[in-house]
Amino acid sequence: MHKVEKLVISPLPKTSFGCSVTLPGYANNDPSNLNDEDFKSLYEAVLTYLVVVIPGQEELAPKSQYILTKRFDPSIPEPKPDSGYAGYGHGKEFRHQQSVLRKDGTSVKSQPQVQILGQGVFEANEPGNENGEAISLTHPSHTSFHHTPLTEDQIKNEHRTRFYRWHIDSALYDLSPPLITTLLGIKVPPSTQTQKIIYEDGSGDELELTQGATCFVSGANAYKNLSLEDKEFAANTIVEYAPHPYIFISPAGATSDGLTMVSESKEFSFDKLPEWEESKVKKLPMLWTNPVTKEQHLQLHGCCLYKLHTKQADGSIKTLELEDARKKAHQLMRPSISPKEVLAHSWKQGDLVLFFNRGVWHSVTGEFKGVAADGKDERRLMHQCNIASGQDPVYVSA
C-alpha cells in the first residue's frame, strides 16, 4: 500500500461534524510523531470537525498518547510530582470515595495521566494492561446513576440502554477544563451487537447504536438550535458549578436522558463536602468561543451546575437557583440530543478518537452486565487521556 506523505482528513459521512484521519508514513503509525506542519493540520481538524478518528492505533503506547494530548495545549502546566495524578483532567477527585466517578477506571502506572477504562477483569499480560497485575474495570452504567433506571428485562431482553451522563470532561472545581480528550479502544465488543435508546419524554425519539457507542453532540450546533431569545440568554449567562460537584451530586439521581439531575434536595450540603475554597469554585460562561472557527459553542454540564447568573439589560444580575437552573439547562440542551443531532461512534479495535472537549458534549452508552451472547458480562478496555488546561475557556462576542 502506498504510504501518504501528509496528513489526510476525510469528513465522516451522514453527519454534520466529525472526520477520520490517515497518518503520513513517516509517523510510523504514531500520531505523536507528527511534524509541526501536520500537527497543525490535526489541531485545526479537531477544533473544526470536533471529533477525529484515527484507526489502527491499538498498539499506541500510553506515553505517546500523553505526549499527543499535551501537545494540543501549550498552557498545560508541568505535572507536579506530588500531585498524585500528575495533571489528569479530574485531579485527585477522580478517585474520591464519595465521587460519582470513583469506579470509572484506574491509572496507567507508567503514565498516570492516562486512565484505563472499561468492563471486566484483565490479566497483567493482556493488551492495554501494562500495570503488572490484574485489574478490574467497571463500565459506567446508568443503573447506578439515574433516578429511575431501566429494568433488568428492558436491558437484557429488549436490549435497551440510555445516555449515561451528557458532560464535558472536567473537574469543574479548581482545575480548568481540558482542551482535548483522547480515547483509545483496545478491546471493544463486536460492532454487530446493538442496543437501543428510547427517549422517555413523549417525543417518540429512538436511537439504535452499537453496544458501548460513545455519543457526541456539537456545542456549535446546539447554539445554532437555540431561539434568538435563548441565544441572548446564553450569551449573558455565567454557569456556577458546585464545589466538588461530582461529590455534591452523588446522593442524587439523573434524569432519564442524562442531561441533568432530578431535584429532590438529596445533594450533600456544602458543610458535608471535603474542604473547599470559594476562589476555586468554577464560574464559566455558558458560551465558549472556538479559537479556530470563532463559532460559539453552548457548553454547560447540566448535572454539575449549581446556579445560573444572567446579566439583564439594565445591568442587574438575575440568578436561577439549583432546581430552576437545572430546568433551564434541560430546556436549552434537550433539542440537541435528538437522534439526528447525535454522532454515535461505533468502536472498532484500535480506534483513537480525539475530541474537542471545549466544543462537544459526550455521553457513555451501553450495558455490559450479563448481556454477552453467553449471558456473561461483555468486556472492554480503553485508554483515556485529558489534562487540565492552564486557562479557562472564554466567550468572545461577535
Steps between C-alpha positions, in 0.01 A plus 500: 500500500627845409581703809367855508754778555269745671208478741176415315167622644173338389164630631277230648196414286141566607586738784544875532830470689785254549779374274750218465874547455766300317849551641800568275746214460784671685296496825532120521134475602561717807323840490736639765773487231328753273714790383389854582322554168295182520428547870365847422268336246390247762443774758285696257311185401412420862375853569316520166350149473483462882537119493793337318550125456845352432459124438755226559649635823457195727877488570535872580708533815354690797801734487425586137133562584603734782751688282242539223228622737727748678625642170159650425517743792824694567338654811503164682726532805767239560373223730589527865675184627298500823160565342403133488343533155768703323273728304202276422194705416300396807785515752477316833120520507484229231571240771322661795290244688182709473542609137269365229820448295671272750435172311576636154850359459857473616820679401781364282784469752770609255292793368247607767341763275357208296202321653396142430123474456274212413323194632632173634815348649818528293810302585845657510596365157188613313518784246442838661597392850863589562464528877661164582194369682140409429258794485124503539303759302137609536321663207294802608139385483195722530362242745713643780461867403149564368209576729283225348707253294381250242389162627712188462248372243526820295879476501550128437196408291407827328870594454445854623748749639510872578727798472691463826592866558541780247812683609821685432815334636596728786539510877290821495671600824845657530630350171421646157317281245732301271521617140520153345410148606655198329325164532650175370302179450727202565242229577147575379180291457407386148336778299221256410359529853250783527289662770223760480434828676132587529450864602253485787354848460207442266698609192506155344871540433709184479867440425650160419874475550775247543562375852718748689487773234630838617253773407594857411303821450647810337483800734507722190192328358337519844550877499357529149193303612412762763233762449618861475378556854696202631811601306483835677450323833799272441724787394430682825510206742772372730470140619603449861596144589478349844818449702622142445201455268534123445487450876224762546264313263586144603192439722267622220380326182515614138216558258431216257671686214819562700480878455465607862399385849156447653455768768396339828737685737713187535830671417763527771486828690816703450609442860503125433733531199878466521671828585454754223587859416274760343783613272513150345128481417460505121286775347519463123320662207219295350643567152859406419657650189688264270847650443526353147150539352393792725163329537314508830446167676230443758709329768353421838501196726136459595565245775763700687370856473385680813370840390456709186580873518360708213577864432183696426458792259518747789829351623350312794560127552216247515591170666328166448549274801570129470160355404412781257854500361465130420164555332645778285807293408276209399285728285808636322669163450222251423448594130863425426499140623229406248611202288584710193735717708698214658822354364511149650850366449496125441831376636738281305812355657780752472285811452663806653239773539612856565226744589488872570388483861414870495278462194297182555301328768530123515344205674581140574234250392469125526418230750770235548378289795362163400429596140769307308384220269572244772322705767825613661632854531637658183864619527657826386829683559582857396769760570384856565711812539399857571704756690377804689580816307686798636218731386121507523290516181380844394206655322587760238194683370478556127 
